[in-house]
Amino acid sequence: MGKGVANFWRYYQVGQQANHRYLDALAHVAVKGEAVAELDSLCQGRTKDGRHYAKFNLSARRIQPCLPRVMAGEHYPHRFP
């Protein structure tokens, strides 16, 4: 496949297929570690002092607009003083 504008559609197709294969492979990987445990604990509802607190739901409509801004990385420290 040559490197030209005429092949952009084919590049797209090949990239999509590779991404689908990669995601299918990741679906079978067992997740483990401290970060996964912390995220799992966030996604559970809690009761403290007789008051119930709802779980952190990543698919909630009010949370979805915030996720791209949080994950953008502009809030991460780039260097330490």
N, C-alpha and C positions, 0 to 999 in steps of 0.2 A: 504494500500500500504506500503510495507516494505521499510526500508532504506537500499538500496543496489544499486550497480552499474547497476544491471539488470533493475532497474526502472527509470534510467535517462531519457529515452525517454518519459515515461509517465509523469514524473515531468515537462519536457519541454512542453508537450501537455497541461497539467493542467495550467501551468504558462501562456502560450500563450492565452488560453481561458479567464483566469482571466484578463490579460492585455487588451484584446479586449473588454470585458465587461466594464472595467474601462474607457477606452477611449471613448466608446460609451456613457457612462454616462456623461463624461466630455464635450462631444460635445454639450450637451443640457444646460450646465451651462452658465448663462449670466456673461460675464467678465466685471469687473468694477474696478475702483480705479485709483490712480494717475499714476502708472506704465503703465497701459494699455493705458491711455490717452497719455502719453509721447511716447510710442512705436507707437501708431497710428499717432501721429503728425510727427514722423520720416519717416513714410511710405507714406507721401504725398509730392509731388513735390512743389517747392517754386519758386517765382519770387521776387528778391530783387534788387533794383536799376536798373531795366530793364534787369537783367540777370536771366536766368532760371537755377535752380539747380534741378537735378534729385532726385527722391525719393530714399530712402534707401530700397533696395529690398533684402530681406533675401534669396530669392531663386536664386539670380544671381550667375552665375558660379564662378565669381571672389570673391564672398563673402563666399561661402560655405566652402572652405578650411580653412578659418579663424575661423569659428564658433566653432569647437571643442576646439581650443586653447583658445578662449575667455571664453567659458563656463566651462573649466576644473577646474577653481577655484584656480589655483596656483597664480593668480595675486590678489586675495582678501587678505586684511589684516587679519592675524590670531590672532594678539594681538596688543594692543596699548602700546606705551612706557610709 
